[in-house]
Amino acid sequence: MIPSTQALPAQDRIISVRDLKYIYEGGVEALKGLNLDIRSGEFVAIVGGNGSGKTTFAKTLNGLLRPTSGLVTIGGRPAASMTVAELAKTVGYAFQNPDHQLFSSSVENEVRFGPRNLGYPEAEVAKKVEAAIDAMDLGPIRGHPPLSLRLSDRRRTSIASVIAMDPKVLILDEPTTGLDLAETEALMESVCKLNREGRTVVLITHDMRLVAEYAHRVVVMAAGRVLLDTDASGAFSDLALLGQSNLEPPQVTLLAHRLSDRGVPKDIISPEELALRLFMLRGDRR
């Protein structure tokens, strides 16, 4: 487990927040003194039910929201001292609803807008556009109007428009909502490839099946606070805490808990792992 109050060495941090608070108009306290570090190259899931503060937290990381108090540090610099362009080059944010991002006449123009707006030379813009279109498998539809596409392709386009600015950190807010299983797996494989290439990924979600399959680290939030900060398997060992956070564990984890009195570990997160454990237990009893 990595406690949220334990600071990482400065050279390991891409994001650091200290005593982070955010109060909406009307007095709703969405974040209540968060302390959290994110390592460069991590794939971390920020999870929680509605009202947990996870999306508010994510929006403070790239300047969409300015904290009421506390400190956000990005790449060793206070976020408050960074320009919009500097933040965009460091922390990219893909909205839950891609239609809130899309406006151009074609997928290619959509992807081109960000890096061109940041002032990159045209030759470099072209390279970044090609890399982003390739990363999100958008080649066959690059000339299509993005708002005419199916949801999964609109999502891919919105993510491509973010990664074209080449941020070190990619924040994805509920990226698989409304997608079927095949679309989800294809999208997440593209995201995992970006992570394997060295990009830090912050996944905002309430889908614990997604967390079990893809995340390396899990931060559980409820009512504006961090309840748990651990690795993926550790997040599933305490069903009561998940319930407190309005999170539903995967069916395989529920089954593992029911079989725990037979020697099955409670932190199992994949069907393959459960099958292996049951096979081993069966062998031990022969």
Helices and strands as residue ranges (DSSP letters): G 10-12, E 13-23, E 29-39, E 43-47, H 54-61, E 69-74, E 77-78, G 79-81, H 84-90, E 91-94, G 98-100, H 107-117, H 122-135, G 139-141, G 146-148, H 151-163, E 169-173, H 181-196, E 200-205, H 208-214, E 217-222, E 225-231, G 233-236, H 239-244, H 251-258, G 260-262, H 271-284
